[in-house]
Amino acid sequence: MTTPVAAPVPATPQPQLPEDREALRRDRRARMTAGIGLCLLIPSLIAAFVAVLSSPRAGRCITYGEGCAPGAPGTWVVWAVGITLVAGLLAVSWPARRLPFAGARAWMTGLQITAHTAALLCILSHYA
């Protein structure tokens, strides 16, 4: 006589602990901040160039060729904008389950904001 074998009980999903909800909230906040930063990248660069072009020094440089800054830091601006784009896109689109560590999205968002600020300051300080 054989004894009946009980069917395996499917695992019930574990309720999320409060710290998990807080971690998800921080992750969502970092993702949203990175998305807003990406949306503001082009408008802020345009505003910086308009502010620079309205300065008296830039006007003399464009009109008379006087007072033009030698060695424009175009390479620095391009690198800073590139880092901003890459870090922002990674922060927005990288799945939460595949992040290398818990605060990775916040670090990428911080890198994005830092590079964005560096690009704007480089434009404003050199050309203005």
PyMOL commands that set and color helices and strands:
alter all, ss='L'
color gray80, all
select helices_A, chain A and resi 18-53+56-64+74-93+96-98+104-127
alter helices_A, ss='H'
color red, helices_A
deselect
rebuild
show_as cartoon
